[in-house]
Amino acid sequence: MALDLTPADPSTVLELLEAFRRSKIMFTGVSLGVFDALKAGPVDSDSLAKRIDCDHCAMQRLLDSLVGLGLLARDGDTYANTPAADEYLTSDSPRRMTGYIHYSNRVMWPMWGNLEGAIREGTHRWQQTYGWDGPIFSSFFKDDASMREFLMGMHGFGMLTSPRIVDAIDLSRFKHLVDLGGATGHLAIAACERYPLLRATVFDLPVAVPLAREITSASSVHDRVDVVGGDFFVDDLPPADLYSLGRIVHDWSEEKIAVLLKRIYDALPSGGGLVVAEKIIADAKDGPRWAQMQDINMLIVTEGRERTLGEYEQLLNDAGFGAITACRTPMPLDIILAIKP
């Protein structure tokens, strides 16, 4: 029998070999202010290089790469933002993701360089990368400006995902939602816009309160959304018949999650609910890719992880919840609703 000497398809390996380069090119465009400089209109590469004090030849190469990535458009010698770049990569857009991009570039990029250590030891890389033991979030957010920019980056994610989340499962039976760790209030706003009889409270650390009040007060549902400062591990939870945890459960260890879920369960009336918004790993643990990549990110950056639906059900059942339903979405978040009997 003749041996099959046909080589295997290398496309996956080749695509992954340079995938990190694409991320870094976008990060660099944001960090240097390329998209902000093009917000007012098209500019040629020499003028742009002078404006942001960069080598003109290297700047042209960066701009051409951003054209190749679909983030810029070129017409002759001039470059312009695409609509997506204007909306998500400029620092004055209400839907900007620049805060999370800066965080990814300045904080997570070096930590991902130590992934091998995270796999060997099974712990986050804050100590190895920065010499910090924790708490990790307070170590990074040492001033209001960095906290605000990060929260606005998460707000950009929330503007994409929260309307889909509140529409995925019927929440019309509930009267008062408290979003724990609700950041800028994007989920509370989306829920109140979707359900006209619902009231909502954003509950987050005091440092996040001013921005949350600023954003919620400018929304169309400002008269139905309150903002309260507090720590959901320590302070009394505002009364509600529906609590939500969006991108919260994946941050913490099993022991801390058990404490938090018990506090929520005890605060709910019978028939009350809990929404968990996370990206759910498939039961076979073979996808989706966003959940798998986020799971490794949680290993590197936090003490938590992403989970399958069965693993979430076990956590919720152990806390006393029942009647668990879930809905997967094409967005970076899925939704689980659990009811207190």
C-alpha positions in Angstrom: 0.0 0.0 0.0 1.4 3.4 -1.0 1.9 5.9 1.7 -0.2 9.1 1.5 2.4 11.9 1.5 -0.1 14.7 1.0 0.6 17.3 3.8 -2.2 18.2 6.2 -3.9 21.5 5.7 -1.7 24.1 7.5 -4.3 26.9 7.3 -5.3 26.8 11.0 -1.7 26.8 12.2 -0.8 29.6 9.9 -3.8 31.7 10.9 -3.0 31.3 14.6 0.7 31.9 14.0 0.0 35.6 13.2 -3.3 36.2 15.0 -1.6 38.0 17.9 0.0 40.4 15.5 -3.5 41.6 14.3 -4.6 42.2 17.9 -1.4 44.2 18.6 -1.8 46.3 15.5 -5.3 47.3 16.6 -4.1 48.0 20.1 -1.3 50.2 18.8 -3.6 52.1 16.5 -5.8 52.9 19.6 -2.8 53.6 21.9 -1.2 56.0 19.4 -4.5 57.9 18.8 -4.7 57.0 15.1 -8.5 56.6 15.1 -9.0 59.7 17.2 -6.9 61.7 14.7 -9.0 60.4 11.8 -12.3 61.1 13.5 -12.6 64.5 11.9 -12.0 63.2 8.4 -9.4 61.7 6.0 -5.7 62.5 6.5 -2.6 61.6 4.6 0.1 59.4 6.3 2.8 62.2 6.5 0.4 64.6 8.2 -0.8 62.0 10.5 2.8 60.9 11.4 3.7 64.5 12.3 0.5 65.0 14.3 1.2 62.1 16.6 5.0 62.3 16.4 5.8 59.0 14.7 8.2 58.0 11.9 6.4 58.7 8.6 7.4 55.5 6.9 6.5 53.3 9.9 3.2 55.1 10.2 2.3 54.4 6.6 3.0 50.7 7.1 0.8 50.7 10.2 -2.0 52.5 8.4 -1.8 50.1 5.5 -2.0 47.2 8.0 -5.1 48.7 9.5 -6.6 49.0 6.0 -5.9 45.3 5.6 -7.7 44.6 8.9 -10.8 46.5 7.8 -10.4 49.2 10.4 -9.3 52.0 8.0 -10.2 52.9 4.4 -7.7 54.3 1.9 -8.3 56.7 -1.0 -5.1 57.5 -2.8 -2.7 58.9 -0.2 -5.4 59.6 2.5 -6.8 57.3 5.2 -10.1 57.4 7.0 -11.9 55.5 9.7 -14.4 52.8 8.9 -17.8 53.1 10.6 -16.7 50.4 13.1 -13.5 52.3 13.9 -15.5 55.5 14.5 -18.0 53.7 16.7 -15.8 51.5 18.8 -12.2 52.7 18.6 -12.4 56.5 19.2 -12.2 57.9 22.7 -15.3 60.1 22.5 -17.7 57.6 21.1 -20.5 56.5 23.6 -20.0 53.0 22.3 -16.3 53.0 22.6 -14.3 49.9 23.6 -11.1 51.8 24.0 -10.9 51.4 27.8 -11.0 47.6 27.5 -8.5 47.8 24.6 -6.1 49.9 26.7 -6.5 47.4 29.5 -5.9 44.5 27.1 -2.8 46.2 25.7 -1.2 47.5 28.9 -2.3 44.9 31.5 -3.4 41.6 29.9 -0.9 41.5 27.1 2.1 41.2 29.5 0.2 38.7 31.6 -0.7 36.5 28.6 3.1 36.3 28.0 3.2 34.3 31.2 0.5 31.8 30.2 2.9 28.8 30.6 3.3 29.7 34.3 -0.5 29.9 34.7 -0.9 26.4 33.2 1.9 24.9 35.3 0.7 26.4 38.6 -3.1 26.9 38.0 -3.0 30.5 39.3 -3.3 34.0 37.9 -0.2 35.9 36.8 -0.5 39.1 38.8 2.4 38.2 41.1 4.7 37.0 38.3 4.0 39.9 36.0 3.5 42.9 38.4 4.5 41.7 41.8 0.9 42.2 43.1 -0.8 39.6 45.3 -4.2 41.3 45.1 -7.0 42.2 45.2 -6.2 42.4 41.5 -8.8 45.0 40.5 -7.9 47.5 43.2 -4.2 47.0 42.4 -4.7 48.2 38.8 -7.4 50.8 39.3 -5.4 53.2 41.4 -7.0 56.4 40.2 -10.4 57.5 39.0 -9.3 58.0 35.4 -8.1 54.4 34.9 -11.3 53.1 36.5 -13.5 55.3 34.4 -11.8 54.4 31.1 -12.0 50.6 31.9 -15.7 50.9 32.9 -16.4 52.7 29.6 -14.7 49.9 27.7 -17.0 47.4 29.5 -19.8 49.8 28.7 -19.1 49.3 25.0 -19.4 45.6 25.5 -22.6 46.1 27.4 -24.2 48.2 24.8 -23.8 45.3 22.4 -24.8 42.5 24.7 -27.3 43.8 27.3 -30.2 44.4 24.9 -29.8 40.9 23.6 -29.6 39.4 27.1 -32.8 41.0 28.4 -34.7 40.0 25.3 -33.5 36.4 25.3 -35.6 35.2 28.3 -38.9 36.6 29.4 -38.4 38.8 32.5 -41.8 40.5 32.4 -43.0 38.9 35.7 -40.4 40.8 37.7 -40.9 44.3 39.2 -37.5 45.3 40.5 -34.1 44.3 39.2 -30.9 44.9 41.1 -27.8 44.5 39.0 -25.0 43.5 41.3 -21.6 44.8 40.0 -23.7 46.7 37.5 -20.8 49.0 36.5 -22.2 51.8 34.2 -25.8 50.5 34.3 -26.0 49.2 30.7 -28.0 46.1 31.8 -30.3 48.0 34.0 -31.0 50.5 31.3 -31.6 47.8 28.7 -33.9 45.9 31.0 -36.0 49.0 31.8 -36.2 49.9 28.1 -37.4 46.4 27.3 -39.9 46.1 30.2 -41.8 49.4 30.8 -43.1 48.4 34.3 -39.7 47.4 35.6 -37.6 49.4 38.0 -33.9 48.8 38.4 -31.0 49.5 40.8 -27.3 49.5 39.9 -25.3 48.2 42.8 -21.5 48.5 42.6 -18.5 49.7 44.5 -18.6 53.3 45.5 -15.8 54.2 43.1 -18.1 53.2 40.2 -21.1 55.1 41.3 -20.4 58.6 39.8 -20.0 57.2 36.3 -23.1 55.0 36.7 -25.1 57.9 37.8 -23.8 60.0 34.9 -24.8 57.4 32.3 -28.1 56.3 33.8 -29.3 59.9 34.3 -28.8 60.5 30.6 -30.8 57.5 29.6 -34.4 57.4 28.5 -35.4 55.4 31.6 -33.5 57.6 34.2 -36.6 57.9 36.3 -36.7 54.1 36.9 -33.0 53.4 37.5 -31.3 54.1 40.8 -27.6 53.7 41.7 -26.4 52.5 45.1 -22.8 52.0 46.2 -21.7 48.9 48.1 -19.8 45.6 48.2 -22.0 42.6 47.3 -19.8 40.3 49.5 -20.2 42.5 52.6 -23.1 45.0 52.5 -26.8 44.4 52.6 -28.2 43.9 49.1 -30.9 46.3 48.0 -34.3 44.5 48.1 -35.5 43.1 44.8 -37.4 40.2 43.2 -34.7 39.8 40.5 -31.0 40.1 40.9 -28.4 39.9 38.1 -24.8 39.0 37.9 -23.3 40.0 34.5 -19.7 38.9 33.9 -19.3 38.5 37.7 -19.5 34.8 38.5 -16.5 34.0 36.2 -14.2 36.3 38.3 -14.3 34.3 41.6 -13.4 31.0 43.2 -16.1 28.4 43.9 -16.0 29.3 47.6 -16.7 33.0 47.0 -19.4 32.2 44.4 -21.1 30.0 47.0 -21.1 32.8 49.5 -22.5 35.3 47.0 -25.2 33.0 45.7 -26.3 32.2 49.2 -26.5 36.0 50.0 -28.7 36.5 46.9 -30.9 33.5 47.7 -31.5 34.7 51.2 -32.4 38.2 50.0 -34.9 37.1 47.4 -38.6 36.5 48.1 -40.1 33.1 47.1 -40.5 33.1 43.3 -37.7 35.7 42.9 -35.1 35.2 40.3 -31.4 35.5 39.5 -30.0 36.2 36.1 -26.4 35.0 35.4 -24.9 36.5 32.2 -21.8 34.7 31.1 -20.6 32.9 28.0 -21.5 29.2 28.5 -19.0 26.6 27.5 -20.6 23.7 25.5 -21.3 20.5 27.4 -18.7 18.7 25.2 -16.2 21.5 26.1 -15.3 22.0 22.4 -16.5 25.6 22.1 -17.6 28.2 21.6 -14.2 29.8 21.0 -15.2 33.1 22.8 -16.0 31.1 26.0 -12.8 29.0 25.7 -10.6 32.0 25.2 -12.3 33.9 28.1 -11.8 30.8 30.3 -8.0 31.0 29.7 -8.2 34.7 30.3 -9.9 34.1 33.7 -7.1 31.7 34.6 -4.4 34.4 33.8 -6.2 37.4 35.2 -8.5 36.2 38.1 -9.2 33.4 40.4 -12.2 32.3 38.4 -13.2 30.4 35.2 -15.9 29.9 32.6 -18.3 27.0 33.0 -20.7 24.6 31.2 -24.4 24.9 31.8 -24.3 21.8 33.9 -21.6 23.4 36.1 -23.7 26.6 36.5 -26.8 24.5 37.3 -24.8 22.7 40.1 -23.7 26.0 41.6 -27.3 27.3 41.5 -28.9 24.1 42.8 -26.4 24.0 45.7 -27.5 27.5 46.7 -31.1 26.4 46.7 -32.3 27.7 43.3 -34.5 25.7 40.9 -36.4 26.1 37.6 -33.2 26.9 35.8 -33.5 28.0 32.1 -30.8 29.2 29.8 -30.5 30.8 26.4 -27.3 30.9 24.3 -26.8 33.9 22.0 -24.5 34.8 19.2 -23.1 37.6 21.3 -20.2 37.4 23.9 -22.7 36.6 26.7 -25.4 34.0 27.3 -28.1 34.1 29.9 -29.3 31.8 32.7 -32.4 32.4 34.8 -32.8 30.6 38.2 -35.8 30.9 40.5 -36.0 30.7 44.3 -38.7 28.1 45.1 
